[in-house]
Amino acid sequence: MRLLVITDGVPPEHRGGVASSVLVEVDELARRGHHVTVLTRRHDRDAPLTEDRGHYRLLRHPAPARGTRGYYAHPATTLLRVPGWLRSLVDRERFDAIYAHSTFHAAAVVRAGLGDRTVLRFHAPSSLEVKLDAAGGKYPLARAAGTVVADLTRRAELTAVNGTARTLATSWYVRRLLQQVHPRARARVDVVPLAVDLDRFAPGPGDRTRWGAGGDPVLVTVRRLVRRMGLENLLDAFPAVLADHPRARLVVAGSGYLAPELRARAERLALPVEFPGFVPDDDLPDLYRAADLFVLPTLEMEGFGIVTVEAFASGLPVVATPVGANPEVAGALDPRTVAASTAPADLAAAISRGLELRTDLAARARAHVERNYSPAAVVARVEAALAEVAHR
């Protein structure tokens, strides 16, 4: 098939594990013999509009540059400018099916009259995410704009879900959340998890000194440093962990508006915590391999948790709060690794339990991912959905 895959960003110009997961699926689709073109926003104005990446072609359409104004302008410009451009592209290229990973791009596809040949990959209700982040203080100077974006996103989501031929939610939790946020949605929604790069994320030795964590054990989390990720609770839980494991060290990787507050909290509690900032995709495998336990302390709306699967693929056990998709993804390996609640005491107890079980969990984690989250297993289901809409 000739496939057009639409996403909001691709590495290296776009950060985030989900962006990398999209390319894992693209790689597998190309390996299966499909001709794949990837369309994304032009995040960097210096980036070329067309790029040959070997097994797929990358196209970028003009979009506002990075920054607050660009962020808030992109939804409107995508909905207003992309449909006509997209219609011309599809007429010229004769794509058999479209695979959309972005809410606003999927809505643009529907506005272009191409929804009947499109499969929508629904990662999470972005409208709810914007509201939660705004409530947590992410947009202190732009709360009104955040409300406008949330409402526009909600409308675009409903257009995208109802107007495309198939919707693939990343987890059962996301499927339920979609139905709660959009009770009028009438689309068929199936659950297909995200895939992980098994070659890049694999067990092996890691460099603990590189991350400033020479102790034993080493706990790690990789998160956006925003309120709903529960990182304050993780820091508050760490003293109880240290009582049982006085040589333990914690690495909190990521960037976000909460960074200064988290650093101050760790200093006030005199905790052995490293904050390496944003960790590029190329460095994540070494961080996972250097650790003994991954902690996912989410407070609200964990749609899938690609970091969980990346950690498992690296042979790294995961402890998580009972939030969102964590019980079905992180808890699938062993339900004992899911905390009783998000409270610091319960999180500390789960961490201690995870450390006791880590040898057994590490031995089983890789095989679990190979069975359930390999590119071959996931893309077989994506390919079937694309074939269905292509033959309409």
N, C-alpha and C positions, 0 to 999 in steps of 0.2 A: 504494500500500500504506500501511497504518497501521503505522508502525515505532516501536519503543521502542529507543533507543540508550542503553546503560548504560556509564558511565565513572566512574573514581574521582575525577575532579575536572575542572572547567572554569575557564578564565580568567574574571575576574581573581583569584578567590580561590585558585586552584591554579596553582602555577608549573610551567613545563616545556613544551618544544616539542611533546612528544607530545600533551599536552592540547589545544594549539592545532590540531594536525593532526587530532584527532578532530572538532573543529568545522568544519574545512575540508571533511571528508566530509559532515558534517551539512548544511552550506550547499548542497553539490552535490546531495545527496539531496532536499532541499526544492526546489531549483531544478528538479529533474526531476519535480516534482509529487507527491511523497510527503508524507504528513502525519507529521511527526517530533516525537516527545517524547523529551527527554533526561533521564535519571535519574542523579543523582550523590549522593555523600555530602554532608552538611551540614558542611563544614569549619569554617565560622564560625557560631557559635550565633546571631548576629544576622541572618544571611541568611534571607530568606523561604523558606518551603517550596515556593511556587509562583511562577514568574516568567515573564512573556510576553516573549520575545526576538524578536518579530516573525515570522520565518519558522520558528521552532520554539518549543515550550514546554519550560521547564526545571522539573523536579521535584527536590526534595532530600529525602532521608530522614534522620532524626536519626542522628547519629554522634558519637563522642567528639570533644571539641574538640582543637585542635592541642596538641602536646606529647608527651613520651615515653610517658606513660601512655595517652593517647588513641591513639597510633600502635599500641601493642601490643594495645590493647583492640579496635580496629576489626575485625580479622579474625574474632574470635569473635562480636562483636555482629552483624556482617554475616551470618555463617552461621546464627546463631540467630534473629535478629529479622526479617531481610529476607524470607525465603521466604514466610511467610504474608501479609505486607503486599503482596508482589509478586504473589502469586496473586490477591488481591482486586483489585489494580490492573488486571491483565490481563483478568480476568473482566469488569470494569466497562468498560474501554476497548476491548476486542476488537481488540488488536493482531494484525496478520497475521504479523509476524516480530519477533524480538528480535536486536539486534546488540550483543554484550557485549565491552567493551574491558578489563575488570577481572577478574582471577583469582577473587577472593572473591565478587564479584557474579555471575560466571558459575556458580560452584559453588552459590550461592544459587538461581539460576535452575533448575539441575538438581534441587536439593532441593525446589523448588516444583513439579516435574513438568512444566517447560516447555522442557526441553532439546531436544525434537524440532523445535521451531520457532526454534531459536537458532543464530546464527553467532557463533563465538568468534574475536575478533581477538587473536592471540597475539603480544605484543610481545617477550617474552623470558622465560626461566624466572626468575621473581622469587625462587624459593627459592634458586637459585644466586647471584643477585645479593646477597641478604641475607647468605649465607655469605661471599662475597668481601669485602663491605663490613665485616663483623664482623672478618674476618682482617686487614683493613687498618687497623683501629683506630677504625672509625666509632662503635662502641658500647662505649667503655671501661668504662662503669659498668653495662652491661646485657648482657654477653656471654651469660649463661645465658638471658635472655629472647630474645636474638637467635637462639639455637639453637632454642628452642621455636617462634618465629615461622617460622623456615626450614622446620622439619619440618611445621608446620601448613600452610604455603604449598605445600609439595610435594604434600601430600595433596589440597589444594584444587585445585591445577593438574591433577592426574590425574583428579579427579572432573569438572572442567570440560571437559577435552579429550575424555574418553571419553563424557561425558553429553550433549554438544551435537551438533547435526546436522552442522555443518561447522566446520573450523578454518582460519583464514587466517593464516599466518605472515608476518611483515614482510620476511623475507629467507630465502635458502636456508641461510644460516648458522643462523638461528633454527630453521628446520625440522630441521636436523641436530642442533642442540643439544637440542631438544625430545625427539627420539627417543633421544638419549644419556641425558638426565636421567630420562626416563620410558620405558624400553624396553617396558613393558607397555601403553603407549598404543596403542589400536587405531583411532583416528580417522583419517579422511581429512584430510590436511593439504596445502593448496595455498599457494603463495607469491604474495602480493599486497603490493607495497610501500606505503609511506605517501605521502600527497599533500602538496603544498606550496601555500601561497597565492601565486599568481603575481602578484596585484595588489599585495600588501604587500611581497613580496620581489622587487625588480626592480632592474636596473642604474640607476646615477645617481650624482651627486656626493655625497660624504659629508664630514662635518665632522671632520677629523683633530684639530683643536685641542680639540674637545669631549672627546676620549678621551685627551688628554695625549700624543699621538703625532704630533708634527709632522715627524718624520724621513721618510726614504724609503729602503727600503720599510718598510711597516707590516705586521707579522704579527699575527694575532689567533687566539685560541681561546676558545670559549664552552663551559664544562664545569662540572659539579659538582666542587668541589674535594675530591675523595676519592682515595685511593691508586691505585685501578685505572685512573684516567684518564691516568696517565703524565706528569703535569705536572712532576714532579721531573726526569724525563729531558729534557723540553723545555727547562727552564732550563739543564741541564747541556750541552745541544746548542747553546745560543744563542751562547756564545763563539766557536765555530767558524764560525757564520754571520756574526758581527760581523767576523771576520778578513777575509771577502770583501766584506762590506757594512757598513762601519763606521758608517753613518748609520741602520742599521735600528733599529726599535723594536718591542717586543712588548707586546700587550695581552692579559692573562689575565682574562677576565670570568667571574664565577660566585661562588658562595658555598659554604662547606663547612668541615668540621673541620680541613682541611689548610691553610687560609688563613694562619695565623700562621707556620707552618713554611715555606711557599712565599715569603712576604715576606722572612723572615730569610735564606733561601737566595739570593734575588735580590740582597739587600743585601750579603751576604757575597761574592758573585761580582761585585759592582759592575755589575750588568746594567741597561740602560735598559728597565725593565718597568713597566707600569702595571697596577694591580689595582683596577678600578672597582667590584668587588663584583657583586652580582646585577644583571643588566641586564633591565629589564622588556621584555615582548614588543614593546611599541610602540616601543622604542628600538633593538631589534636591527637593523632594516633600515639605519639610519644607520651603525651600527657596521660592518656588512658592507661598505657602500659606501665607508667611510673606509679600508678595508684593501686590501692588495695580495695577500695570501695568507692562507688559513685553514689552521691546523695542527691535526690530530687525532691526538694522541700516545698513544692508548689502549694500556694494557697487557693488559687482560682484558675479554672479553665486551662487545663493541660490537654490540648486536643489530641496529641499522639505522643510526643516526647521522642523525637528522633535520636536524641542523645542517649536514651536508654538502650536502643538497638545498637548504636555505635559502640557503647560500652560493652554490651553483651558480646558483640562480635570480636572485641578485643580481649575477651576472657575476663572482663571486669564485672563483678556483681553490682547490683543496683538496689538501694533502699529508697523507698518513695513514700510520700504521703498518700492518703486514700482520696485523691482529688482527680477529677476528670478521667482520662484514660489510663492513669497510672495503675489501677488494679488489674486492668485487662492486658496491659503491655508489660510493665515492670513486674507485676504480681504473677504473670503467667509462668515464669520460671519457678517461683516458690512464693506462695501467698504469705509466708511468714516474714517476707521482706517489706511488706506494706505496713506502715505505722497505723496504730489504732485511731489516731486523729492527727491534726496539724499542730497540736500543742507541743511546745519544746520538750516536755517530759516524755511524751509518747514517741517523738522523733528520736530522742536520745536512746530510748529503749530499743527502737527498731535498728538504730545504727549499731548498738552493742550486739544485738542478735545477728545482724548481718556480718559483723566481724567474726563471730563465733562460727557462722556457716560458710565463710568466704571460700574455704578450700573446696568444699563440695559444690558450691554455686559456680565457682570459676571453672570447674571441670565440666559442668553441664551447659554453660552459657553459650559457647560457640555453636554447639550442635543444635541448640534451640533456635538460634538465629538462622542457621543454614536451612532448617526445615521450614521456617515460617516467614522470613524476611529477606531471603535471597533475591537478587534481581530476576532469576529465572522463575521462581515461584510467584512473585508479585506481578511481573510483567505479563505472564501468561494470562492472567485475569484481566489486565488492562487491555491487552491485545484482543481478547475476545469481545470486550465492549466496543472497541474501535471498529472491529470487523462488522459487528452488528449494525452500527450506525452507517458504515460505509456502504452497505448493501441495501439500504432503504430505497 
